[in-house]
């Protein structure tokens, strides 16, 4: 019962704070560029304005609406489930919460891709295929490292190598530069979201900030578990580190520039695959 109440509290706090964190990121970006920038609550203002507009159903019809809503539902459920993991994780086992979280995160990505490629818009279709390529290059490694940390026991070197893989993969999942190729505003005019407007665009925007919250929270949780914290201590440290990780992600995206479309997936594979091989080798060596 207590775990459920905590998950609900974390969920409500996450849904409320994620747009504020996004506003802080926009403020930070403006400060680095020596601009004043929008107010911290600007993302919330944008969401309220979008939800107040008329609902315009794109050419994909009811399927497009359903996929946008289900994507948000999957991400909201992921935020709630992630708070269970520090409380239930035990060395050598994979709990139902871990499996459910992985499934929901994968479903959310699949819904984004399906919605994008179902539109009669070349920019949306191209964005969908880019999202698929990026997911294929990062999410298997994210799942691998997540499971390794959750079940790796007391071997610090194994957890450290898994943490490095997870940190890189989580940043990619957040969809920031240079891994925003599915949207690529200057090139694809919002890509996967080009056909969305009004409340549907608001839901998609909320999904984006929640995915970034998940990326930050997942990295923070991994740091807490690698540091040896468990149970409520791990959960408290995860929640405390989440805004700090979000700021680090924001600074990385501000300092990095865009690259060619083909470079991002290649760089990921050339970086993450050798790290996975090393991690598996460490695991095979035993205690």
Buried (B, 14 or more C-beta within 10 A) or exposed (E): EEBEEBBEEBBEBBBEBBBBBBBBBBBBBBEEEEEEBBEBEBBBEBBEEBBEEEEEEBEBEEEBBEBBBBBBBBBBBBBBBBBBBBBBBEEEEBBEBBEBBBBBBBBBBBBBBBBBBBBEBEBBBBBBBBBBBBBEBBBBBBBBBBBBBBBBEEBEEBBBBBBBBBBBBBBBBBBBBBBBBBBBEEEBBBBBBBBBBBBBBBBBBBBBBBBBBBBBBBBBBBBBBBBEBBEEEBBEBBBEBBBEBBBBBBBBBBEEEBBEBEEBBEBBBEBBBEBBEBBBEBBEEEE
